[in-house]
Amino acid sequence: MINTLLRVRSGGCNRLVRAAFVTGPGPADAIRWGDVPDPAPGADQVLVRTLAVAVDHVDTYVRSGSLDTSVTWPLVVGRDLVGEVRAAPEHSGLAAGDLVWTSSLGYENRPGATAELAVIETARCYRLPDGLDPVEAVATFHGATTALLGLRRCGIAPGEHLFVHGGGGGVGAMVVQVGLDAGARVTATARDDETLAWLRDLRDGVRVIEVVDSRERPQAGLAHDVDVHFDTTGRIAMSEALAALAHRGRVVVTARRDTDGVPLRALYLRDQSIVGFVLSRATCDELAWAAAQTNRLLAEGTRARAVRTMTMDQAARAHTMLEAGEVHGKLVLVPPRPTAADR
Ligand SMILES: NC(=O)c1ccc[n+]([C@@H]2O[C@H](COP(=O)([O-])OP(=O)(O)OC[C@H]3O[C@@H](n4cnc5c(N)ncnc54)[C@H](OP(=O)(O)O)[C@@H]3O)[C@@H](O)[C@H]2O)c1
């Protein structure tokens, strides 16, 4: 365990900070909760007291070493957080006490989010709209950003038919809501009664959503005449996804899937495209655009489905549950008591 003093610049005192970290790539149970090296903010960074951290599949890929990104070990795990500003550079326009968020920690050599205190580059630090609950908000960021940038990449247009497989998942629930916001006709699938009911409740007078119980139909029959095909589960074979597409339709690929025999002749004769997207390669500007859209959507009522909280010292358990497929909704980690701020 590494014991290092954290210099909290806002307070001018020295104190320890606790975090969930790994010392090298490895399994979920290698995550430790303890003291980590000083995350003291640089000239263009904001120091925050962490209020809520999302747990996403990508966090497990970074931890295990399967994501192609630069990492400095020991690594504090976690990418997205909501925090309260402790200290910020003047040019950021932020002040102590402001609530902010980021979706950019824990990869490309940036320290991660699951720590009592964290630092965020000002360009990757966004204000949280007033009145939002940090836990509810942090649960949306990864999915919303993926949905916004993935759908922008394939150019979703009002009136187009968007198909979302796994409509209750972290990404799927956001693709559905972003698609509705974009004026798409949405078909979404789920495989349990609670999620089907949640999806049906998203319906309103203007926007159209058809909800399909995926237990009742074979994968190939889930949708047809689709303009944008977004399979968040990675379970629909590429040939089936392409067969469901309309003329000029696009398949968005964001998760591992079976490529089987992709019918290239049919693909070009029907003007179709396969669009790959990975959030970890999004630019700062793309992320800032997505953050502004996410803030608007949050203020208008967009939410994740079935948010459950655990404490940050349970990060190893959270990763284990996610990898075992035991999470149906979103997991969010909150600080255990007492925090560095309380001590
Ligand atoms: N390319 C990118 O930039 C990017 C960004 C974000 C995520 N991803 C990837 O996208 C995938 C989804 O992420 P997520 O955060 O949405 O995960 P998630 O919250 O775990 O959701 C997974 C979804 O898949 C459904 N599902 C799982 N197994 C299924 C099965 N056997 N049959 C039918 N549906 C099944 C789940 O349904 P239940 O709710 O019923 O379990 C849920 O709707 C992950 O592989 C993640 O790594 C990629």
The ligand as an ORCA input file, in Angstrom:
! r2SCAN-3c Opt
* xyz 0 1
  N     -17.660      1.534    -28.144
  C     -17.843      2.305    -27.093
  O     -17.397      3.445    -27.043
  C     -18.627      1.786    -25.930
  C     -19.112      2.675    -24.961
  C     -19.873      2.177    -23.916
  C     -20.109      0.798    -23.823
  N     -19.594     -0.032    -24.757
  C     -19.852     -1.487    -24.710
  O     -21.233     -1.666    -24.945
  C     -21.694     -2.827    -24.239
  C     -22.913     -2.440    -23.414
  O     -22.534     -1.536    -22.408
  P     -23.586     -1.141    -21.298
  O     -22.927     -0.178    -20.402
  O     -24.885     -0.786    -21.891
  O     -23.760     -2.546    -20.552
  P     -24.956     -3.013    -19.614
  O     -25.454     -1.872    -18.830
  O     -24.447     -4.216    -18.902
  O     -26.118     -3.418    -20.621
  C     -26.048     -4.569    -21.403
  C     -27.370     -4.766    -22.089
  O     -27.311     -6.002    -22.800
  C     -28.414     -6.806    -22.400
  N     -28.012     -8.213    -22.448
  C     -26.964     -8.773    -21.832
  N     -26.943    -10.088    -22.107
  C     -27.986    -10.321    -22.916
  C     -28.505    -11.482    -23.545
  N     -27.944    -12.675    -23.372
  N     -29.610    -11.352    -24.318
  C     -30.200    -10.155    -24.485
  N     -29.754     -9.026    -23.903
  C     -28.666     -9.122    -23.143
  C     -28.709     -6.378    -21.006
  O     -30.017     -6.732    -20.628
  P     -30.411     -6.878    -19.065
  O     -30.501     -5.486    -18.542
  O     -31.701     -7.593    -19.130
  O     -29.317     -7.667    -18.433
  C     -28.542     -4.870    -21.132
  O     -29.667     -4.296    -21.718
  C     -20.502     -3.319    -23.422
  O     -19.878     -4.354    -24.123
  C     -19.593     -2.109    -23.347
  O     -18.237     -2.462    -23.192
  C     -18.863      0.430    -25.808
*
